[in-house]
Amino acid sequence: MVSRYPDKAKHDAARQAALSQVEASMRLSTKRMEQLQGERKRLLDEAEFYPSGNLPAKLRRDLDANSAVIAAQTQAIANQKDEAEQKNAFYDEELVKLRKLWAPRQVETRPCVAPRD
């Protein structure tokens, strides 16, 4: 472990590399969620023309599909947040172990020859 991470900077770089992948996925998911919310707003604006609630079948299907995709995207974002937390916890645990390994060891000094009385 010490050969892989000889110092804290290397360990921090590895953590950042691992988290950058998750953060990139989260950015994409968030952007997709914004698109879905915009589409939902457009569909709801269109639904206002039918005050009695008798929506055309296509509009109803589009709203239902949009709701399903939003729910799936919400779950995906939650999973990505969990993954980021797990990676952080993993690197935190590893850092605790590494700090012990990096700490200067106090070598017990003994004379080569026992002192004479």
ZAMAR-758151 format. One record per residue: chain; residue in three letters; y, z, x negated of N, C-alpha, C, O, CB in turn. Coordinates in Angstrom, 3 decimals, m for minus. Glycine has a CB too. Layout:
BEGIN
(zafi A,ALA,(Y,Z,X),(Y,Z,X),(Y,Z,X),(Y,Z,X),(Y,Z,X))
...
This chain:
BEGIN
(zafi A,MET,(m1.184,0.000,m0.827),(0.000,0.000,0.000),(1.256,0.000,m0.877),(2.241,m0.669,m0.564),(m0.006,1.210,0.944))
(zafi A,VAL,(1.211,0.747,m1.962),(2.360,0.811,m2.857),(2.573,m0.533,m3.557),(3.707,m0.906,m3.858),(2.172,1.931,m3.894))
(zafi A,SER,(1.481,m1.256,m3.814),(1.654,m2.552,m4.462),(2.315,m3.549,m3.512),(3.059,m4.424,m3.955),(0.300,m3.095,m4.944))
(zafi A,ARG,(2.052,m3.423,m2.220),(2.685,m4.306,m1.236),(4.141,m3.924,m1.022),(5.000,m4.793,m0.876),(1.929,m4.258,0.098))
(zafi A,TYR,(4.418,m2.626,m1.005),(5.772,m2.120,m0.778),(6.152,m1.181,m1.924),(6.035,0.036,m1.785),(5.873,m1.386,0.599))
(zafi A,PRO,(6.603,m1.726,m3.044),(6.941,m0.859,m4.177),(8.175,0.007,m3.932),(8.373,1.008,m4.620),(7.160,m1.698,m5.406))
(zafi A,ASP,(9.006,m0.370,m2.958),(10.189,0.431,m2.649),(10.556,0.253,m1.167),(9.971,m0.564,m0.455),(11.386,0.027,m3.570))
(zafi A,LYS,(11.527,1.031,m0.739),(11.928,1.022,0.669),(12.519,m0.317,1.072),(12.337,m0.746,2.211),(12.932,2.131,0.941))
(zafi A,ALA,(13.214,m0.981,0.182),(13.827,m2.275,0.503),(12.767,m3.304,0.904),(12.972,m4.066,1.849),(14.637,m2.796,m0.698))
(zafi A,LYS,(11.645,m3.329,0.199),(10.561,m4.266,0.530),(9.962,m3.919,1.895),(9.653,m4.803,2.693),(9.456,m4.240,m0.566))
(zafi A,HIS,(9.806,m2.639,2.143),(9.261,m2.191,3.426),(10.216,m2.553,4.568),(9.781,m3.025,5.618),(9.003,m0.665,3.402))
(zafi A,ASP,(11.501,m2.331,4.361),(12.491,m2.675,5.381),(12.518,m4.176,5.638),(12.687,m4.608,6.778),(13.880,m2.192,4.961))
(zafi A,ALA,(12.354,m4.967,4.592),(12.332,m6.424,4.746),(11.117,m6.860,5.570),(11.219,m7.753,6.410),(12.315,m7.115,3.362))
(zafi A,ALA,(9.982,m6.231,5.327),(8.775,m6.555,6.097),(8.960,m6.174,7.561),(8.542,m6.908,8.457),(7.542,m5.832,5.510))
(zafi A,ARG,(9.586,m5.029,7.800),(9.854,m4.602,9.178),(10.762,m5.619,9.864),(10.497,m6.031,10.994),(10.502,m3.187,9.204))
(zafi A,GLN,(11.825,m6.019,9.186),(12.760,m6.981,9.766),(12.091,m8.315,10.060),(12.357,m8.936,11.089),(13.939,m7.192,8.835))
(zafi A,ALA,(11.217,m8.759,9.151),(10.503,m10.021,9.375),(9.620,m9.929,10.616),(9.567,m10.862,11.418),(9.649,m10.387,8.142))
(zafi A,ALA,(8.936,m8.813,10.770),(8.063,m8.627,11.927),(8.883,m8.551,13.219),(8.501,m9.128,14.237),(7.214,m7.352,11.759))
(zafi A,LEU,(9.992,m7.850,13.171),(10.813,m7.692,14.368),(11.605,m8.949,14.706),(11.933,m9.176,15.871),(11.759,m6.533,14.190))
(zafi A,SER,(11.914,m9.765,13.709),(12.705,m10.968,13.983),(11.956,m11.932,14.893),(12.571,m12.622,15.706),(13.075,m11.670,12.677))
(zafi A,GLN,(10.637,m11.983,14.762),(9.837,m12.844,15.646),(9.931,m12.362,17.088),(10.099,m13.160,18.010),(8.360,m12.875,15.190))
(zafi A,VAL,(9.821,m11.067,17.272),(9.894,m10.501,18.619),(11.299,m10.696,19.191),(11.459,m11.035,20.363),(9.518,m8.995,18.604))
(zafi A,GLU,(12.310,m10.479,18.356),(13.692,m10.628,18.819),(13.985,m12.072,19.213),(14.706,m12.316,20.180),(14.675,m10.169,17.731))
(zafi A,ALA,(13.431,m13.030,18.472),(13.618,m14.443,18.817),(12.984,m14.738,20.177),(13.568,m15.450,20.995),(13.005,m15.362,17.724))
(zafi A,SER,(11.807,m14.198,20.415),(11.142,m14.386,21.709),(11.955,m13.742,22.830),(12.071,m14.297,23.923),(9.717,m13.794,21.678))
(zafi A,MET,(12.505,m12.586,22.554),(13.303,m11.896,23.572),(14.572,m12.675,23.897),(14.987,m12.740,25.054),(13.662,m10.482,23.102))
(zafi A,ARG,(15.184,m13.264,22.878),(16.382,m14.075,23.133),(16.048,m15.265,24.030),(16.789,m15.574,24.963),(16.996,m14.569,21.804))
(zafi A,LEU,(14.923,m15.931,23.742),(14.507,m17.059,24.576),(14.204,m16.620,26.001),(14.582,m17.291,26.961),(13.283,m17.739,23.973))
(zafi A,SER,(13.522,m15.492,26.130),(13.186,m14.980,27.455),(14.433,m14.595,28.237),(14.521,m14.844,29.439),(12.256,m13.780,27.338))
(zafi A,THR,(15.386,m13.996,27.561),(16.632,m13.603,28.212),(17.412,m14.838,28.661),(17.979,m14.864,29.754),(17.489,m12.743,27.263))
(zafi A,LYS,(17.433,m15.848,27.813),(18.118,m17.087,28.171),(17.440,m17.732,29.387),(18.116,m18.214,30.297),(18.130,m18.069,26.970))
(zafi A,ARG,(16.120,m17.736,29.396),(15.379,m18.294,30.527),(15.658,m17.496,31.796),(15.788,m18.065,32.880),(13.868,m18.311,30.230))
(zafi A,MET,(15.750,m16.176,31.655),(16.037,m15.323,32.812),(17.422,m15.658,33.383),(17.599,m15.694,34.601),(15.961,m13.819,32.415))
(zafi A,GLU,(18.385,m15.898,32.519),(19.724,m16.268,32.983),(19.678,m17.583,33.760),(20.351,m17.729,34.781),(20.697,m16.386,31.790))
(zafi A,GLN,(18.883,m18.540,33.274),(18.733,m19.812,33.982),(18.102,m19.596,35.357),(18.536,m20.170,36.356),(17.880,m20.793,33.153))
(zafi A,LEU,(17.073,m18.759,35.383),(16.397,m18.481,36.654),(17.330,m17.789,37.643),(17.299,m18.083,38.838),(15.155,m17.615,36.418))
(zafi A,GLN,(18.158,m16.873,37.151),(19.116,m16.181,38.024),(20.144,m17.176,38.567),(20.534,m17.099,39.732),(19.831,m15.030,37.256))
(zafi A,GLY,(20.579,m18.107,37.720),(21.512,m19.143,38.179),(20.888,m20.023,39.249),(21.530,m20.359,40.245),(21.969,m20.005,37.006))
(zafi A,GLU,(19.631,m20.393,39.036),(18.916,m21.191,40.030),(18.759,m20.402,41.333),(18.892,m20.961,42.422),(17.532,m21.618,39.488))
(zafi A,ARG,(18.481,m19.120,41.215),(18.321,m18.276,42.405),(19.623,m18.208,43.194),(19.617,m18.279,44.423),(17.869,m16.857,42.008))
(zafi A,LYS,(20.731,m18.071,42.485),(22.036,m18.024,43.150),(22.285,m19.325,43.903),(22.771,m19.309,45.034),(23.167,m17.770,42.124))
(zafi A,ARG,(21.955,m20.437,43.284),(22.132,m21.736,43.931),(21.274,m21.824,45.199),(21.740,m22.298,46.235),(21.768,m22.880,42.954))
(zafi A,LEU,(20.027,m21.367,45.111),(19.130,m21.400,46.270),(19.621,m20.481,47.385),(19.551,m20.838,48.561),(17.713,m21.002,45.854))
(zafi A,LEU,(20.117,m19.298,47.019),(20.634,m18.372,48.035),(21.902,m18.913,48.683),(22.127,m18.718,49.878),(20.911,m16.998,47.414))
(zafi A,ASP,(22.736,m19.598,47.886),(23.933,m20.227,48.458),(23.534,m21.286,49.485),(24.151,m21.410,50.543),(24.805,m20.861,47.343))
(zafi A,GLU,(22.507,m22.034,49.158),(22.011,m23.055,50.082),(21.422,m22.401,51.343),(21.563,m22.929,52.447),(20.946,m23.941,49.385))
(zafi A,ALA,(20.773,m21.265,51.169),(20.149,m20.577,52.307),(21.190,m20.030,53.280),(20.871,m19.783,54.443),(19.259,m19.436,51.811))
(zafi A,GLU,(22.422,m19.839,52.828),(23.475,m19.335,53.708),(23.771,m20.300,54.850),(24.308,m19.890,55.879),(24.742,m19.076,52.911))
(zafi A,PHE,(23.431,m21.561,54.685),(23.672,m22.546,55.742),(22.693,m22.384,56.903),(22.824,m23.052,57.929),(23.572,m23.960,55.175))
(zafi A,TYR,(21.726,m21.509,56.742),(20.725,m21.264,57.779),(20.781,m19.784,58.173),(19.904,m19.001,57.807),(19.288,m21.661,57.285))
(zafi A,PRO,(21.826,m19.415,58.924),(22.021,m17.995,59.231),(20.910,m17.378,60.076),(20.711,m16.164,60.029),(23.322,m17.816,59.939))
(zafi A,SER,(20.199,m18.166,60.827),(19.155,m17.602,61.681),(17.893,m17.281,60.889),(16.955,m16.701,61.437),(18.825,m18.565,62.814))
(zafi A,GLY,(17.854,m17.649,59.609),(16.693,m17.359,58.779),(15.619,m18.426,58.845),(14.574,m18.295,58.208),(16.109,m16.053,59.175))
(zafi A,ASN,(15.866,m19.492,59.616),(14.911,m20.592,59.680),(15.155,m21.553,58.522),(15.772,m22.606,58.685),(15.015,m21.333,61.033))
(zafi A,LEU,(14.666,m21.174,57.373),(14.861,m21.998,56.183),(13.890,m23.171,56.193),(12.754,m23.034,56.645),(14.677,m21.160,54.903))
(zafi A,PRO,(14.328,m24.313,55.701),(13.396,m25.429,55.553),(12.255,m25.014,54.617),(12.429,m24.159,53.749),(14.127,m26.697,55.006))
(zafi A,ALA,(11.109,m25.621,54.807),(9.919,m25.260,54.030),(10.154,m25.410,52.531),(9.727,m24.560,51.749),(8.731,m26.120,54.453))
(zafi A,LYS,(10.824,m26.476,52.126),(11.063,m26.702,50.690),(11.936,m25.597,50.097),(11.665,m25.103,49.003),(11.729,m28.074,50.463))
(zafi A,LEU,(12.968,m25.221,50.816),(13.864,m24.163,50.333),(13.112,m22.834,50.253),(13.271,m22.080,49.293),(15.105,m24.026,51.260))
(zafi A,ARG,(12.308,m22.559,51.249),(11.517,m21.318,51.238),(10.549,m21.313,50.049),(10.421,m20.304,49.356),(10.731,m21.157,52.572))
(zafi A,ARG,(9.864,m22.451,49.815),(8.939,m22.558,48.665),(9.681,m22.380,47.347),(9.211,m21.698,46.436),(8.213,m23.924,48.675))
(zafi A,ASP,(10.866,m23.017,47.266),(11.659,m22.899,46.031),(12.087,m21.457,45.778),(12.045,m20.986,44.641),(12.899,m23.802,46.105))
(zafi A,LEU,(12.496,m20.757,46.830),(12.879,m19.344,46.686),(11.681,m18.482,46.277),(11.793,m17.614,45.412),(13.480,m18.814,48.003))
(zafi A,ASP,(10.539,m18.738,46.912),(9.334,m17.974,46.573),(8.900,m18.244,45.131),(8.537,m17.324,44.398),(8.189,m18.321,47.543))
(zafi A,ALA,(8.944,m19.512,44.738),(8.560,m19.864,43.365),(9.515,m19.237,42.364),(9.096,m18.734,41.321),(8.534,m21.392,43.182))
(zafi A,ASN,(10.793,m19.271,42.688),(11.789,m18.677,41.796),(11.560,m17.180,41.667),(11.657,m16.630,40.569),(13.213,m18.955,42.308))
(zafi A,SER,(11.258,m16.518,42.773),(10.984,m15.068,42.725),(9.772,m14.769,41.860),(9.771,m13.807,41.092),(10.760,m14.510,44.142))
(zafi A,ALA,(8.743,m15.596,41.984),(7.530,m15.386,41.180),(7.802,m15.573,39.696),(7.319,m14.798,38.870),(6.424,m16.343,41.624))
(zafi A,VAL,(8.567,m16.589,39.359),(8.869,m16.845,37.949),(9.772,m15.743,37.389),(9.605,m15.337,36.239),(9.542,m18.229,37.780))
(zafi A,ILE,(10.707,m15.265,38.174),(11.572,m14.160,37.734),(10.730,m12.913,37.478),(10.948,m12.209,36.491),(12.672,m13.861,38.794))
(zafi A,ALA,(9.777,m12.638,38.352),(8.907,m11.472,38.156),(8.081,m11.618,36.883),(7.919,m10.660,36.127),(7.977,m11.281,39.367))
(zafi A,ALA,(7.562,m12.816,36.651),(6.778,m13.050,35.432),(7.643,m12.930,34.191),(7.212,m12.374,33.181),(6.118,m14.428,35.474))
(zafi A,GLN,(8.852,m13.445,34.261),(9.759,m13.373,33.115),(10.169,m11.929,32.846),(10.292,m11.523,31.690),(11.004,m14.244,33.356))
(zafi A,THR,(10.380,m11.164,33.894),(10.710,m9.741,33.743),(9.572,m9.008,33.041),(9.810,m8.175,32.167),(10.996,m9.092,35.122))
(zafi A,GLN,(8.340,m9.320,33.423),(7.172,m8.704,32.790),(7.065,m9.127,31.325),(6.729,m8.315,30.462),(5.884,m9.084,33.549))
(zafi A,ALA,(7.351,m10.389,31.051),(7.289,m10.877,29.673),(8.310,m10.150,28.797),(8.009,m9.784,27.661),(7.534,m12.399,29.627))
(zafi A,ILE,(9.498,m9.944,29.319),(10.535,m9.235,28.566),(10.115,m7.790,28.323),(10.323,m7.258,27.232),(11.886,m9.282,29.316))
(zafi A,ALA,(9.527,m7.154,29.326),(9.047,m5.773,29.163),(7.954,m5.715,28.098),(7.927,m4.791,27.285),(8.513,m5.213,30.509))
(zafi A,ASN,(7.058,m6.693,28.099),(5.997,m6.745,27.086),(6.576,m6.937,25.689),(6.088,m6.344,24.727),(5.011,m7.876,27.401))
(zafi A,GLN,(7.591,m7.747,25.575),(8.222,m7.968,24.271),(8.914,m6.701,23.778),(8.881,m6.400,22.585),(9.233,m9.123,24.353))
(zafi A,LYS,(9.538,m5.963,24.688),(10.161,m4.687,24.300),(9.095,m3.701,23.827),(9.287,m2.994,22.837),(10.962,m4.083,25.486))
(zafi A,ASP,(7.972,m3.661,24.541),(6.865,m2.785,24.131),(6.346,m3.182,22.757),(6.064,m2.324,21.921),(5.720,m2.836,25.162))
(zafi A,GLU,(6.222,m4.476,22.528),(5.739,m4.956,21.228),(6.693,m4.543,20.109),(6.252,m4.137,19.034),(5.576,m6.491,21.246))
(zafi A,ALA,(7.986,m4.645,20.357),(8.974,m4.234,19.357),(8.860,m2.735,19.075),(8.939,m2.309,17.923),(10.404,m4.583,19.831))
(zafi A,GLU,(8.676,m1.940,20.128),(8.518,m0.498,19.947),(7.253,m0.177,19.157),(7.260,0.713,18.307),(8.483,0.210,21.304))
(zafi A,GLN,(6.169,m0.896,19.434),(4.922,m0.678,18.709),(5.070,m1.037,17.233),(4.578,m0.322,16.359),(3.796,m1.495,19.336))
(zafi A,LYS,(5.747,m2.142,16.967),(5.953,m2.536,15.567),(6.814,m1.520,14.839),(6.540,m1.176,13.690),(6.599,m3.924,15.486))
(zafi A,ASN,(7.863,m1.038,15.510),(8.702,m0.019,14.896),(7.910,1.256,14.628),(8.054,1.865,13.568),(9.904,0.285,15.787))
(zafi A,ALA,(7.086,1.656,15.572),(6.271,2.863,15.388),(5.301,2.678,14.226),(5.105,3.596,13.430),(5.497,3.200,16.681))
(zafi A,PHE,(4.693,1.498,14.124),(3.778,1.215,13.026),(4.491,1.343,11.682),(3.993,1.997,10.766),(3.176,m0.188,13.178))
(zafi A,TYR,(5.654,0.716,11.575),(6.389,0.774,10.308),(6.936,2.170,10.038),(7.055,2.565,8.878),(7.532,m0.236,10.314))
(zafi A,ASP,(7.271,2.924,11.078),(7.709,4.312,10.881),(6.579,5.163,10.310),(6.791,5.951,9.388),(8.204,4.917,12.209))
(zafi A,GLU,(5.366,4.999,10.870),(4.207,5.743,10.361),(3.899,5.348,8.921),(3.593,6.192,8.079),(2.974,5.497,11.250))
(zafi A,GLU,(3.987,4.061,8.662),(3.730,3.577,7.312),(4.762,4.126,6.333),(4.429,4.464,5.198),(3.734,2.045,7.283))
(zafi A,LEU,(6.003,4.214,6.771),(7.067,4.721,5.906),(6.841,6.188,5.540),(7.123,6.598,4.414),(8.425,4.556,6.588))
(zafi A,VAL,(6.341,6.966,6.477),(6.042,8.377,6.193),(5.003,8.464,5.070),(5.150,9.257,4.140),(5.525,9.109,7.478))
(zafi A,LYS,(3.962,7.648,5.163),(2.922,7.644,4.127),(3.468,7.146,2.796),(3.156,7.689,1.737),(1.738,6.774,4.562))
(zafi A,LEU,(4.286,6.107,2.870),(4.831,5.538,1.632),(5.777,6.502,0.922),(5.794,6.562,m0.307),(5.560,4.237,1.932))
(zafi A,ARG,(6.552,7.247,1.679),(7.475,8.198,1.045),(6.706,9.213,0.198),(7.163,9.626,m0.868),(8.321,8.928,2.115))
(zafi A,LYS,(5.537,9.603,0.690),(4.713,10.533,m0.098),(4.206,9.850,m1.362),(4.134,10.469,m2.424),(3.520,11.055,0.742))
(zafi A,LEU,(3.856,8.578,m1.243),(3.345,7.855,m2.408),(4.453,7.515,m3.404),(4.220,7.478,m4.612),(2.645,6.581,m1.965))
(zafi A,TRP,(5.649,7.270,m2.892),(6.762,6.950,m3.773),(7.321,8.178,m4.479),(7.927,8.056,m5.544),(7.856,6.275,m2.990))
(zafi A,ALA,(7.125,9.351,m3.904),(7.697,10.573,m4.466),(7.164,10.785,m5.875),(5.978,10.582,m6.136),(7.376,11.798,m3.573))
(zafi A,PRO,(8.046,11.193,m6.780),(7.569,11.454,m8.144),(6.565,12.596,m8.124),(6.790,13.648,m7.525),(8.750,11.788,m9.093))
(zafi A,ARG,(5.479,12.357,m8.784),(4.424,13.374,m8.803),(4.691,14.369,m9.919),(5.068,14.004,m11.033),(3.030,12.725,m8.981))
(zafi A,GLN,(4.492,15.600,m9.598),(4.639,16.629,m10.606),(3.291,16.798,m11.286),(2.308,17.244,m10.695),(5.144,17.972,m9.989))
(zafi A,VAL,(3.295,16.428,m12.529),(2.057,16.490,m13.291),(1.911,17.893,m13.853),(2.833,18.454,m14.444),(2.036,15.426,m14.426))
(zafi A,GLU,(0.757,18.423,m13.656),(0.486,19.763,m14.171),(0.245,19.640,m15.672),(m0.659,18.924,m16.103),(m0.745,20.426,m13.445))
(zafi A,THR,(1.045,20.331,m16.457),(0.883,20.248,m17.909),(0.045,21.407,m18.397),(0.295,22.566,m18.067),(2.248,20.236,m18.620))
(zafi A,ARG,(m0.944,21.071,m19.184),(m1.805,22.070,m19.800),(m1.852,21.782,m21.288),(m1.906,20.626,m21.710),(m3.238,22.066,m19.174))
(zafi A,PRO,(m1.833,22.788,m22.036),(m1.969,22.549,m23.478),(m3.368,22.049,m23.796),(m4.339,22.378,m23.114),(m1.666,23.834,m24.281))
(zafi A,CYS,(m3.443,21.259,m24.832),(m4.753,20.708,m25.242),(m5.690,21.803,m25.726),(m6.908,21.723,m25.564),(m4.573,19.658,m26.349))
(zafi A,VAL,(m5.109,22.801,m26.308),(m5.907,23.878,m26.844),(m5.468,25.175,m26.177),(m4.270,25.417,m26.031),(m5.774,23.963,m28.387))
(zafi A,ALA,(m6.387,25.984,m25.783),(m6.055,27.238,m25.168),(m5.367,28.123,m26.184),(m5.786,28.169,m27.341),(m7.298,27.915,m24.600))
(zafi A,PRO,(m4.314,28.834,m25.779),(m3.621,29.699,m26.729),(m4.501,30.854,m27.195),(m5.353,31.365,m26.468),(m2.346,30.241,m26.107))
(zafi A,ARG,(m4.253,31.235,m28.435),(m5.020,32.352,m28.999),(m4.380,33.659,m28.614),(m3.157,33.766,m28.524),(m5.123,32.241,m30.528))
(zafi A,ASP,(m5.194,34.628,m28.393),(m4.679,35.945,m28.042),(m4.364,36.748,m29.269),(m3.917,37.889,m29.163),(m5.662,36.693,m27.179))
